């Protein structure tokens, strides 16, 4: 006796498919979650879909509930919101967020989910994993009161960082991107916008999230002496070129990486990953984040949609996946 579901798999680089999944019987502390909506993490999932995970990063880049192995077949993803159909009474009937791949239903330990707070819509709750990454980044390199901050790369993560930094008293925040259409998102998030060549320098902190050599170079160029670039991009197996012959040495500039796999050192002894995720969901009471929800498609269409997202033919900031499945039945 087991429940049936369907999941999206990368069969091989560049090719996706829907596969049947046989769910295990839930234990006393497990949940049966019926997916309501998931989202595609454009940067990381595009690299996984294209087979661009470096071999020496296969272990570190595993998603919490990944099946299979890189480069494929692999079931990958981590932005899922669902309804608890069975499990402990405290969560039964609740809407929850889970770092789970795209799948119509799944069984996970109750400790693997965080309840979506009242007042946070399901559509917005899929951003929790991205906002969590932004929270961790700002624990790594917190902006101070009155800082001049640039965020280079107006993708979903860069936009989330910009919105959080904009709440720092006196901070001036500029979202920098090569696409002038991203000015609309900047306005909705309450920050300034600039094309790379027009962005003002002298920044105390620059957060880089464009996953490009040009973006990283421009980030360094925008720093004031002794400023810091916080690097959030993951480049996969792409080569990154950077010129350090200018002010990098004389200006005592810093380049620091941030990655969400572990809680930032500044909070590691006082916050768990679940607490960090719960904070991200609370921050999503802010309806300004809705400007990032710019595309959606049905789960059944994901094999055809994913190549278009990976190639950027579909320009969505955060592309949502919708589900109209009935609750899984025992077979």
URDAGI-V236266 format. One record per pair of residues at least 6 apart in sequence whose ideal C-beta (glycine too) atoms are under 6 Angstrom apart, sorted by the first residue. I is the first residue (numbers start at 0). J is the second residue. Records with the same first field share a line. If there is no record, write none. Layout:
I = J ; J
This chain:
0 = 329
1 = 21 ; 22
2 = 22 ; 327
3 = 327 ; 330
4 = 20 ; 22 ; 102 ; 103 ; 104 ; 327
5 = 17 ; 19 ; 103
6 = 18 ; 20 ; 74 ; 102
7 = 101 ; 301
8 = 16 ; 18 ; 72 ; 74
9 = 15 ; 48 ; 71 ; 73
10 = 16 ; 71 ; 72
11 = 71
12 = 49 ; 50 ; 70
15 = 302 ; 305
16 = 302
22 = 106
23 = 106
25 = 31 ; 85 ; 106
28 = 109
29 = 106 ; 108
30 = 83 ; 86 ; 107 ; 109
31 = 84 ; 85 ; 106
32 = 81 ; 83 ; 105
33 = 81 ; 82 ; 84 ; 104 ; 326
34 = 79 ; 81 ; 103 ; 322
35 = 80 ; 81 ; 82 ; 121
36 = 80 ; 121 ; 125 ; 319 ; 321
37 = 78 ; 79 ; 101 ; 320
38 = 78 ; 125 ; 317 ; 319
39 = 308 ; 318
42 = 210
45 = 309
46 = 235
47 = 75
48 = 305 ; 309
49 = 309
50 = 70
51 = 235 ; 236
52 = 60 ; 69
53 = 236
57 = 69
62 = 75 ; 77
63 = 98
64 = 99
65 = 75
66 = 74
67 = 73 ; 74
74 = 100
75 = 100
76 = 100 ; 101
77 = 98 ; 128
78 = 125 ; 128
79 = 97 ; 99
80 = 96 ; 121 ; 124 ; 125
82 = 94
83 = 90 ; 91 ; 93 ; 95
84 = 326
87 = 109
90 = 109
93 = 114
94 = 115
95 = 112 ; 114
96 = 113 ; 115 ; 124 ; 127
97 = 111 ; 112
99 = 105
101 = 320
103 = 322 ; 324
104 = 327
113 = 276 ; 277
115 = 124
116 = 280 ; 281
118 = 284
119 = 283 ; 284
122 = 292
123 = 283 ; 288
126 = 288
127 = 279 ; 280
129 = 155 ; 156 ; 159
130 = 159 ; 279 ; 282
131 = 275 ; 276 ; 279
132 = 156 ; 259
133 = 159 ; 160 ; 163
134 = 278 ; 279
135 = 259 ; 263
136 = 231 ; 257
137 = 163
138 = 263 ; 265 ; 266
139 = 257 ; 263
140 = 227 ; 229
142 = 148 ; 164 ; 167 ; 170 ; 204
144 = 168 ; 169
145 = 169
146 = 170 ; 203 ; 204
147 = 171 ; 202 ; 203
148 = 164 ; 170 ; 172 ; 204
149 = 173 ; 175 ; 198 ; 202 ; 205 ; 221
150 = 157 ; 160 ; 161 ; 174 ; 206
151 = 175 ; 207 ; 209 ; 214 ; 217 ; 218
152 = 208 ; 209 ; 214
153 = 174 ; 176 ; 181
155 = 291 ; 316 ; 317
156 = 208 ; 231
157 = 208
158 = 184 ; 188 ; 291
160 = 206
161 = 172 ; 174 ; 188 ; 190
162 = 188 ; 287
164 = 170 ; 172
165 = 172 ; 189 ; 190
172 = 190
173 = 191 ; 193
174 = 185 ; 190 ; 192
175 = 193 ; 195 ; 198
182 = 192
184 = 290
185 = 192
187 = 287 ; 290
188 = 287
195 = 217
198 = 221
200 = 221
201 = 223
202 = 221 ; 222 ; 226
203 = 226
204 = 227
205 = 218 ; 221 ; 222 ; 228
206 = 229
207 = 214 ; 215 ; 218 ; 228 ; 230
208 = 231 ; 232
210 = 232 ; 234
212 = 239 ; 240
215 = 241
216 = 241
218 = 228
219 = 228
222 = 252
224 = 250
225 = 251
227 = 253 ; 255
228 = 254
229 = 255 ; 257
230 = 256
231 = 257
262 = 270 ; 275
291 = 316 ; 317
292 = 317
293 = 315 ; 316
294 = 315 ; 318
295 = 319 ; 321
296 = 304
297 = 321
298 = 320 ; 322
307 = 313
308 = 318
